[in-house]
Amino acid sequence: MTYKLPRDPEGMNEKRTAWAGLAIAAFRDATGTDPEDALPDLLADLMHWCDRNGTDFDAALERGRYHYEAETTEE
């Protein structure tokens, strides 16, 4: 299946994708999580991390969405 990729005005989204892939691979190596469960399990574990470190997960997720929008739209 081919997906239409969003714009990449800075030419950095391939690198960003690779960095995310490394994070998921490290999580899978540490936990043995199946590929289809890796992202949801990592997100759930990040919620637990936020609980224990005084971080608002929803605020961080919203900020991440803001960053994504900035990284995929022309200025």
FIBADREN-528438 format. One record per residue (C-alpha): residue in three letters; x, y, z. Coordinates in steps of 0.001 Angstrom, whole numbers, plus 500000, padded with zeros to 6 digits. Each point is the difference from the previous one (the first is absolute). Layout:
BEGIN
ALAXYZ/...
***
This chain:
BEGIN
MET500000500000500000/THR501314503427499071/TYR499258503007502150/LYS500108503605498888/LEU502612501619502193/PRO499507503497501391/ARG502184502871498916/ASP503576500151501235/PRO501015503665499749/GLU503248499544501979/GLY500985496733498344/MET500296498373503438/ASN497055497602500212/GLU501964496948498805/LYS502438500601502882/ARG497117500511502434/THR498475496730498799/ALA503319498205500526/TRP500359501392503532/ALA496489498809500871/GLY500805496595498518/LEU503081499739502212/ALA497906500823503075/ILE497401497359499126/ALA502708497430499221/ALA501680500666503368/PHE496633499642501757/ARG499299496713498194/ASP503468498702500854/ALA499506500887503679/THR496463498626500297/GLY499551497337497324/THR496857501765498835/ASP498515498923496664/PRO500267502490497122/GLU496261500722499953/ASP499938500697503750/ALA503264501932500254/LEU498674503509499421/PRO496884499692502207/ASP502012498315502779/LEU502724502635499790/LEU497387502762500221/ALA498404498307503018/ASP503387499654501683/LEU500721503663499277/MET496734500817501795/HIS501272498052503017/TRP503314501855499765/CYS498169503326499948/ASP497972499008503083/ARG503179499336501936/ASN501923503008498740/GLY497433502770500361/THR499493500431496264/ASP496642500637498351/PHE499816497364497240/ASP497074501656498211/ALA501809503347499949/ALA503131498316498636/LEU497950498208497354/GLU498341503254498981/ARG503401501668499799/GLY501204497090497860/ARG497050500520497669/TYR500933503673499755/HIS503576499046499095/TYR498755497519497401/GLU497777502653498422/ALA502924502418499867/GLU502205497337498437/THR497501499043497291/THR498594503306498811/GLU501511502771497947/GLU500591503277501784/
***
